[in-house]
Amino acid sequence: MTSSYSLCSIRNSTKFVANNSNLFFPRQRLCVFTNETQFPKKDFLVLKPQTCCFSFLRLKKSSFKHPFAALSSFAESDDEKGENFEIKSHQENTISSEDEDELPGMAQAFHISSRTASAISICIALAALILPFFMKSLGQGLGFKYKILSYVTILFGFYMAWNIGANDVANAMGTSVGSGALSLRQAVVMAGVLEFSGALLMGTHVTNTMQKGILVANVFQGKDTLLFAGLLSSLAAAGTWLQVASYYGLPVSTTHCIVGSMVGFGLVYGGTGAVFWSSLARVISSWVISPLLGAVVSFLVYKCIRRFVYSARNPGKAAATAAPISVFLGVTGISFVALPLSKTLNLALGQAITCGAISAFAVDRIIRGQLGHLLAKASSKEPEEPETTDTKNIGFLSDIAGPKGTQLKIVYGVFGYMQVLSACFMSFAHGGNDVSNAIGPLAAALSILQGGLSAADIVIPNDVLAWGGFGIVAGLTMWGYRVIATIGKKITELTPTRGFAAEFAAASVVLCASKLGLPISGTHTLVGAVMGVGFARGFNSVRAETVREIATSWAVTIPAGATFAVIYTWIFTKLLSYLL
């Protein structure tokens, strides 16, 4: 018997033909169809003519390795002119954007066995069920029913924190993973440590019962059971919508989830007078303000990098010089605006400048130490021909070809370090800020059970702060890769320079807007910033389908949270009427 083999390339697929047996490679699905039999995707069909038998050979693991520290494949032609080395240097880690539609499981994302991934998940689940018994906040001296309710409340708080970790942490680490500055495993470990530290050390110890100033507290005075049910429902409703969004890899605002939940509860059980509609209008306006500001600032930052670094005679040296300056400005601004060390203006400014100078010096030493040999190599090479382009005549919006070879290695190395530093800071700040979305309602609900809710402000114990941090880390570990994939790869192609531009722009906008009192969302700002660096390379560099999906999820977040909250509140009030 003779055998014929043919190989042809088709868009989105590759077809191997051997005696009417078809092997397809469509979008990560590797399937063999022979006599209506479908074989596993990890097997490769080989026909042996001598025996007319099929044998299955496992593909090499490296062939289908999907590291998240990778680049997508829809590069623009202008970048191919000056950044061909970028694709070559990342070739082993490059995966097609068309292969990203199917999100991998935890085992495939971390390149571990399924058994190991299952063991990690089981350990996290057991810890979540057992650790509450050792928390002081469980309720010392309370009756059995109230202890059960406290235990359930703590689990609801963990559920919300878990979903914050699964969705919102991608704000800090998504661009670093997408650009290749960090691997997914490195990002999860770093974010886990920093998120927990931020939640425990910087998490607010005082929260307000009526979260985010959305509900009128007087409406629910004397209705502790209803308020308790509403707080539980807000945790359950926000967590439910976050989990749905995370499953599909959609980045949504955890703050908006909580706001939507509180609005639904207040509107149905307190009437229209229970909602501060002006506050809700400010939140909704952030859907437009946040991504718009993020896109504009990131567009300008990335254009500055291309204009003043890429077009320099020695781009590597220009990048190494610009890095400490950026760190000085960033650390000084953050120290002065967000973390003032003194209430005296002159003293606070002096301390902020000192912190910025120390940080800039440290970054300069790190860059010189790690990339010094490349900088020396680049400096020793004099161009054989003088440059024909007059950099003075290059416009800010001009299309500038990127550096190549050693120069590109230096530029990406410098901005890779910068991106890791910015991601670390954002993770620490996120843990301290957004953990309140989970532990705020949790602490308020526990105070109601313990009879200590006498005022609008309540104190959050340290064990509750640590509990929220643990939930965030658990969610990041188990499901964080889903949203990280969207932020890092599915919106636009990211490199260390583009990733740094997006993170730096997002952090700057959030910091300034928060100080000015503008309605802002960190998630929306970062998504807009990633889009901005894409627009800087051309509108076709941004995947419109992904943007539409994200925008739709933003618009649905508050109504979805409100709907879930109404349903959960009705269920909880019925259950509490039987228990209490």
JOMOSUL-V467199 format. One record per residue. N is the residue number from 1. PSI is psi in whole degrees, 0 to 359 (999 if undefined). Layout:
n=N psi=PSI
n=N psi=PSI
This chain:
n=1 psi=133
n=2 psi=154
n=3 psi=143
n=4 psi=139
n=5 psi=138
n=6 psi=147
n=7 psi=123
n=8 psi=148
n=9 psi=129
n=10 psi=149
n=11 psi=128
n=12 psi=3
n=13 psi=159
n=14 psi=133
n=15 psi=127
n=16 psi=123
n=17 psi=125
n=18 psi=101
n=19 psi=53
n=20 psi=15
n=21 psi=120
n=22 psi=131
n=23 psi=120
n=24 psi=148
n=25 psi=63
n=26 psi=116
n=27 psi=57
n=28 psi=351
n=29 psi=117
n=30 psi=104
n=31 psi=144
n=32 psi=128
n=33 psi=110
n=34 psi=116
n=35 psi=45
n=36 psi=24
n=37 psi=131
n=38 psi=126
n=39 psi=163
n=40 psi=152
n=41 psi=343
n=42 psi=4
n=43 psi=151
n=44 psi=128
n=45 psi=126
n=46 psi=129
n=47 psi=124
n=48 psi=107
n=49 psi=329
n=50 psi=323
n=51 psi=354
n=52 psi=33
n=53 psi=157
n=54 psi=131
n=55 psi=149
n=56 psi=124
n=57 psi=130
n=58 psi=134
n=59 psi=152
n=60 psi=140
n=61 psi=323
n=62 psi=339
n=63 psi=329
n=64 psi=35
n=65 psi=132
n=66 psi=69
n=67 psi=144
n=68 psi=340
n=69 psi=74
n=70 psi=173
n=71 psi=149
n=72 psi=176
n=73 psi=1
n=74 psi=62
n=75 psi=149
n=76 psi=154
n=77 psi=328
n=78 psi=328
n=79 psi=332
n=80 psi=332
n=81 psi=313
n=82 psi=355
n=83 psi=35
n=84 psi=328
n=85 psi=329
n=86 psi=315
n=87 psi=321
n=88 psi=317
n=89 psi=340
n=90 psi=17
n=91 psi=321
n=92 psi=334
n=93 psi=4
n=94 psi=134
n=95 psi=149
n=96 psi=143
n=97 psi=337
n=98 psi=346
n=99 psi=5
n=100 psi=358
n=101 psi=328
n=102 psi=113
n=103 psi=135
n=104 psi=166
n=105 psi=176
n=106 psi=320
n=107 psi=315
n=108 psi=325
n=109 psi=320
n=110 psi=359
n=111 psi=49
n=112 psi=168
n=113 psi=157
n=114 psi=326
n=115 psi=319
n=116 psi=317
n=117 psi=319
n=118 psi=321
n=119 psi=319
n=120 psi=316
n=121 psi=319
n=122 psi=318
n=123 psi=318
n=124 psi=317
n=125 psi=316
n=126 psi=319
n=127 psi=320
n=128 psi=328
n=129 psi=331
n=130 psi=318
n=131 psi=326
n=132 psi=334
n=133 psi=342
n=134 psi=5
n=135 psi=136
n=136 psi=333
n=137 psi=356
n=138 psi=336
n=139 psi=90
n=140 psi=131
n=141 psi=4
n=142 psi=160
n=143 psi=170
n=144 psi=317
n=145 psi=318
n=146 psi=329
n=147 psi=320
n=148 psi=316
n=149 psi=322
n=150 psi=319
n=151 psi=315
n=152 psi=320
n=153 psi=317
n=154 psi=321
n=155 psi=323
n=156 psi=321
n=157 psi=320
n=158 psi=320
n=159 psi=317
n=160 psi=316
n=161 psi=322
n=162 psi=317
n=163 psi=331
n=164 psi=316
n=165 psi=322
n=166 psi=332
n=167 psi=308
n=168 psi=335
n=169 psi=338
n=170 psi=338
n=171 psi=322
n=172 psi=323
n=173 psi=347
n=174 psi=315
n=175 psi=325
n=176 psi=320
n=177 psi=317
n=178 psi=328
n=179 psi=348
n=180 psi=2
n=181 psi=329
n=182 psi=147
n=183 psi=164
n=184 psi=319
n=185 psi=316
n=186 psi=318
n=187 psi=318
n=188 psi=318
n=189 psi=312
n=190 psi=313
n=191 psi=323
n=192 psi=312
n=193 psi=315
n=194 psi=322
n=195 psi=315
n=196 psi=317
n=197 psi=318
n=198 psi=320
n=199 psi=320
n=200 psi=320
n=201 psi=326
n=202 psi=355
n=203 psi=138
n=204 psi=136
n=205 psi=357
n=206 psi=129
n=207 psi=167
n=208 psi=139
n=209 psi=315
n=210 psi=90
n=211 psi=136
n=212 psi=17
n=213 psi=30
n=214 psi=325
n=215 psi=150
n=216 psi=116
n=217 psi=325
n=218 psi=335
n=219 psi=331
n=220 psi=14
n=221 psi=134
n=222 psi=3
n=223 psi=61
n=224 psi=320
n=225 psi=316
n=226 psi=319
n=227 psi=320
n=228 psi=315
n=229 psi=322
n=230 psi=321
n=231 psi=318
n=232 psi=317
n=233 psi=326
n=234 psi=321
n=235 psi=314
n=236 psi=317
n=237 psi=312
n=238 psi=319
n=239 psi=321
n=240 psi=312
n=241 psi=323
n=242 psi=321
n=243 psi=319
n=244 psi=313
n=245 psi=319
n=246 psi=324
n=247 psi=321
n=248 psi=5
n=249 psi=30
n=250 psi=121
n=251 psi=119
n=252 psi=165
n=253 psi=123
n=254 psi=326
n=255 psi=318
n=256 psi=327
n=257 psi=314
n=258 psi=318
n=259 psi=314
n=260 psi=320
n=261 psi=315
n=262 psi=324
n=263 psi=316
n=264 psi=315
n=265 psi=312
n=266 psi=322
n=267 psi=319
n=268 psi=321
n=269 psi=353
n=270 psi=350
n=271 psi=176
n=272 psi=334
n=273 psi=353
n=274 psi=353
n=275 psi=133
n=276 psi=97
n=277 psi=331
n=278 psi=322
n=279 psi=321
n=280 psi=322
n=281 psi=322
n=282 psi=321
n=283 psi=315
n=284 psi=324
n=285 psi=335
n=286 psi=342
n=287 psi=328
n=288 psi=315
n=289 psi=314
n=290 psi=302
n=291 psi=329
n=292 psi=311
n=293 psi=317
n=294 psi=318
n=295 psi=317
n=296 psi=313
n=297 psi=317
n=298 psi=324
n=299 psi=314
n=300 psi=319
n=301 psi=315
n=302 psi=322
n=303 psi=325
n=304 psi=319
n=305 psi=315
n=306 psi=323
n=307 psi=315
n=308 psi=346
n=309 psi=305
n=310 psi=323
n=311 psi=359
n=312 psi=157
n=313 psi=325
n=314 psi=88
n=315 psi=323
n=316 psi=315
n=317 psi=322
n=318 psi=321
n=319 psi=317
n=320 psi=330
n=321 psi=323
n=322 psi=331
n=323 psi=307
n=324 psi=326
n=325 psi=316
n=326 psi=318
n=327 psi=317
n=328 psi=312
n=329 psi=318
n=330 psi=310
n=331 psi=320
n=332 psi=315
n=333 psi=317
n=334 psi=316
n=335 psi=323
n=336 psi=320
n=337 psi=309
n=338 psi=324
n=339 psi=62
n=340 psi=131
n=341 psi=351
n=342 psi=152
n=343 psi=344
n=344 psi=129
n=345 psi=307
n=346 psi=319
n=347 psi=318
n=348 psi=320
n=349 psi=317
n=350 psi=319
n=351 psi=322
n=352 psi=318
n=353 psi=321
n=354 psi=315
n=355 psi=318
n=356 psi=318
n=357 psi=318
n=358 psi=317
n=359 psi=318
n=360 psi=318
n=361 psi=317
n=362 psi=317
n=363 psi=319
n=364 psi=318
n=365 psi=320
n=366 psi=314
n=367 psi=315
n=368 psi=324
n=369 psi=320
n=370 psi=326
n=371 psi=12
n=372 psi=320
n=373 psi=325
n=374 psi=322
n=375 psi=319
n=376 psi=320
n=377 psi=318
n=378 psi=323
n=379 psi=329
n=380 psi=341
n=381 psi=109
n=382 psi=137
n=383 psi=136
n=384 psi=327
n=385 psi=143
n=386 psi=152
n=387 psi=136
n=388 psi=349
n=389 psi=129
n=390 psi=106
n=391 psi=338
n=392 psi=335
n=393 psi=4
n=394 psi=125
n=395 psi=162
n=396 psi=325
n=397 psi=11
n=398 psi=153
n=399 psi=109
n=400 psi=127
n=401 psi=140
n=402 psi=166
n=403 psi=169
n=404 psi=166
n=405 psi=228
n=406 psi=323
n=407 psi=318
n=408 psi=323
n=409 psi=316
n=410 psi=313
n=411 psi=312
n=412 psi=325
n=413 psi=315
n=414 psi=308
n=415 psi=338
n=416 psi=315
n=417 psi=318
n=418 psi=320
n=419 psi=321
n=420 psi=317
n=421 psi=315
n=422 psi=324
n=423 psi=321
n=424 psi=315
n=425 psi=317
n=426 psi=323
n=427 psi=315
n=428 psi=315
n=429 psi=322
n=430 psi=317
n=431 psi=322
n=432 psi=332
n=433 psi=305
n=434 psi=350
n=435 psi=336
n=436 psi=336
n=437 psi=335
n=438 psi=315
n=439 psi=343
n=440 psi=299
n=441 psi=326
n=442 psi=311
n=443 psi=321
n=444 psi=318
n=445 psi=319
n=446 psi=323
n=447 psi=323
n=448 psi=316
n=449 psi=326
n=450 psi=3
n=451 psi=24
n=452 psi=10
n=453 psi=87
n=454 psi=348
n=455 psi=173
n=456 psi=327
n=457 psi=135
n=458 psi=157
n=459 psi=136
n=460 psi=121
n=461 psi=160
n=462 psi=325
n=463 psi=330
n=464 psi=321
n=465 psi=314
n=466 psi=324
n=467 psi=317
n=468 psi=319
n=469 psi=320
n=470 psi=319
n=471 psi=319
n=472 psi=315
n=473 psi=320
n=474 psi=315
n=475 psi=320
n=476 psi=317
n=477 psi=319
n=478 psi=324
n=479 psi=1
n=480 psi=333
n=481 psi=337
n=482 psi=308
n=483 psi=329
n=484 psi=322
n=485 psi=321
n=486 psi=310
n=487 psi=316
n=488 psi=335
n=489 psi=332
n=490 psi=345
n=491 psi=309
n=492 psi=166
n=493 psi=130
n=494 psi=142
n=495 psi=172
n=496 psi=322
n=497 psi=316
n=498 psi=320
n=499 psi=319
n=500 psi=318
n=501 psi=319
n=502 psi=314
n=503 psi=316
n=504 psi=318
n=505 psi=316
n=506 psi=315
n=507 psi=319
n=508 psi=316
n=509 psi=314
n=510 psi=317
n=511 psi=310
n=512 psi=318
n=513 psi=320
n=514 psi=320
n=515 psi=325
n=516 psi=354
n=517 psi=17
n=518 psi=144
n=519 psi=124
n=520 psi=151
n=521 psi=126
n=522 psi=318
n=523 psi=310
n=524 psi=323
n=525 psi=316
n=526 psi=320
n=527 psi=316
n=528 psi=322
n=529 psi=319
n=530 psi=320
n=531 psi=324
n=532 psi=317
n=533 psi=333
n=534 psi=316
n=535 psi=331
n=536 psi=339
n=537 psi=356
n=538 psi=145
n=539 psi=332
n=540 psi=351
n=541 psi=351
n=542 psi=130
n=543 psi=109
n=544 psi=325
n=545 psi=316
n=546 psi=318
n=547 psi=318
n=548 psi=318
n=549 psi=317
n=550 psi=315
n=551 psi=321
n=552 psi=317
n=553 psi=326
n=554 psi=314
n=555 psi=330
n=556 psi=344
n=557 psi=306
n=558 psi=313
n=559 psi=321
n=560 psi=315
n=561 psi=319
n=562 psi=317
n=563 psi=313
n=564 psi=322
n=565 psi=319
n=566 psi=316
n=567 psi=313
n=568 psi=321
n=569 psi=318
n=570 psi=317
n=571 psi=315
n=572 psi=321
n=573 psi=322
n=574 psi=316
n=575 psi=319
n=576 psi=329
n=577 psi=332
n=578 psi=327
n=579 psi=323
n=580 psi=999
